[in-house]
Amino acid sequence: MSKTGALDLASGLGGKIDKTQVLSAVEKYEQYHVFHGGEEEERKANYTDMVNKYYDLVTSFYEFGWGESFHFAARWNGESLRESIKRHEHFLALQLGLKPGHKVLDVGCGIGGPLREIARFSSTSVTGLNNNEYQIARGKELNRIAGVDKTCNFVKADFMNMPFPESSFDAVYAIEATCHAPDAYGCYKEIYRVLKPGQCFAAYEWCMTDSFDPSNQQHQKIKAEIEIGDGLPDIRSTRQCLEALKQAGFEVIWEKDLAVDSPVPWYLPLDKNHFSLSSFRLTAIGRFITKNMVKALEFVGIAPRGSQRVQDFLEKAAEGLVEGGRKEIFTPMYFFLARKPPSESQ
Ligand SMILES: C[S@@+](CC[C@H](N)C(=O)[O-])C[C@H]1O[C@@H](n2cnc3c(N)ncnc32)[C@H](O)[C@@H]1O
């Protein structure tokens, strides 16, 4: 079962970081970002440290608020957040044409919520690739509980340099993960290498849209809030991602920002003006209660020192995401389906 109690939140806070080092890890993490004088090149050069610190610090907050899947979803009227999250995952399985027996790679798999859902939905074997040790430990436990541990596994490695031979997988997908790459081309090229010829890669990318104006200070502030709040070196544009895919050798079958036609905005669960009982912990009131609970747990020594600071940058993320979504300058669901061309003999 997912760890979603207040004490689980406190005990998981910091991930693999020693509890006495959480505050200094928060300080080091913050220094990577614009609001604390950090620069893009430094974030890119130190992406492994920056991203791993981020996920060690936030994973128990994510599990507390989101459950097992750490991503947004396009949503229909009348659909619950949970239903939309699952449908968003099923959509990838459908687009990739997954069939029983296929060997699939989930790039940047979190604690494996989508992996378990897609494996059960499509009767496939899914390998979850993740560079965060704490998340892999949580994922293994959850796979065992769900009963998919015989057919699905986790590999701890960097998606910029994967420990798989070329042409290993029948399909590859990535959900809101490759945005952490210091360079999209390097990451897509590696995915291209491990995919079998003639097979497909599908993803939801975090991107700045064509409405983003780099000379607009407010737009830049929103971008920086999302970067600090979500552990990102630099948010690329949809055009840059598309270009990088083609450069890596993929044929792009189709691509679209799925946020554009979503009847319910993807950022609604975090919007201050929205209230929902079923996703209460994500709402402004829910977050306010969590903030005070974390403050109390830190005060009495149950949560490590620095815990409130984590909640603070997550709050910044929520503000940036909602504003970015409202202004349509940012999307967490730039979808593409791309194919590695068949080999000469196929
Ligand atoms: C927002 S989470 C999404 C997780 C998962 N796809 C989901 O939807 O639940 C991003 C994930 O990418 C992983 N990640 C980030 N950089 C990585 C890297 N260089 N190599 C492998 N995994 C990475 C993180 O550890 C995290 O699990």
The ligand as a Gaussian input file, in Angstrom:
#p B3LYP/6-31G(d) Opt

LIG

0 1
 C        7.908000      13.631000     -12.008000
 S        8.667000      12.081000     -11.705000
 C        7.621000      11.065000     -12.740000
 C        7.657000       9.647000     -12.297000
 C        6.775000       8.684000     -13.060000
 N        6.991000       8.750000     -14.477000
 C        5.319000       8.938000     -12.732000
 O        4.628000       9.497000     -13.597000
 O        4.882000       8.571000     -11.638000
 C       10.225000      12.089000     -12.637000
 C       11.063000      10.839000     -12.454000
 O       12.224000      10.900000     -13.316000
 C       13.335000      10.344000     -12.610000
 N       14.585000      10.848000     -13.183000
 C       14.986000      12.133000     -13.238000
 N       16.201000      12.238000     -13.815000
 C       16.582000      10.973000     -14.134000
 C       17.741000      10.421000     -14.763000
 N       18.755000      11.197000     -15.157000
 N       17.778000       9.091000     -14.975000
 C       16.760000       8.288000     -14.570000
 N       15.641000       8.758000     -13.957000
 C       15.550000      10.089000     -13.737000
 C       13.122000      10.818000     -11.190000
 O       13.916000      10.121000     -10.263000
 C       11.622000      10.595000     -11.058000
 O       11.379000       9.277000     -10.710000

